[in-house]
């Protein structure tokens, strides 16, 4: 195994760096390389390794995302209570590394880290999608969250003093139980889904949906589309195919939409014939 790994080689011949062609200011040089990288269709072009050191001199590295840069420095965001946040509070010396294999280029950056203006942090947080904001809210980084009933967001002390920065109001959430319903878990942010207790409640069986369609949905859609007295026959087999192939839900909302689409088609056909 060690031999096969050591045999892995690649010659990097695409780029060379002549110091005489370097920009006088390193930030200007980075901007030139950054513009080249963003034009090269690189996946996660803003992904970079952040290396920190803790109070005992133990190094740690992880991937973070570049969120901006100026002549003053490079911006990334993290929870101040995360492992990297605590490392940087003790020792602000850190290193960044970009690796863009498509360009055969890496960029090493070393320096000290300081917090940006709180207003800029708040602006970034509120720019994130709602699911990401909730995931960050309930998921302190680098900490294990014990299982809780459905969604106990924070500990009681934090719940009692929760402040909504968007509405600028205080809330006492210590006695609030958060319950959410969804037909699919795929649209829920993973960071939030991992903090939920999922209760799977079965919906209507196929046979039940067929009966609901025959007794309620079909008559309703026929009347809505002016087809009340027009003979339109749906066999159980046809309804089952519509349910199995065109609807993926525990209820019958999408089934109702599919039947409405069929009725619209039938109404148009009748108009063309007449």
Secondary structure as UniProt FT lines:
FT   HELIX           2..6
FT   HELIX           19..21
FT   HELIX           26..38
FT   TURN            39..41
FT   TURN            43..46
FT   STRAND          47..53
FT   TURN            55..56
FT   STRAND          59..65
FT   STRAND          68..70
FT   TURN            71..72
FT   STRAND          73..75
FT   TURN            80..81
FT   HELIX           83..90
FT   STRAND          93..100
FT   HELIX           101..103
FT   STRAND          105..112
FT   HELIX           118..127
FT   HELIX           130..138
FT   TURN            141..142
FT   HELIX           156..160
FT   STRAND          162..164
FT   TURN            165..168
FT   STRAND          169..171
FT   TURN            174..175
FT   TURN            186..187
FT   HELIX           190..193
FT   TURN            194..195
FT   HELIX           206..212
FT   HELIX           213..217
FT   HELIX           218..224
FT   TURN            225..226
FT   TURN            228..229
FT   HELIX           236..246
FT   HELIX           253..273
//
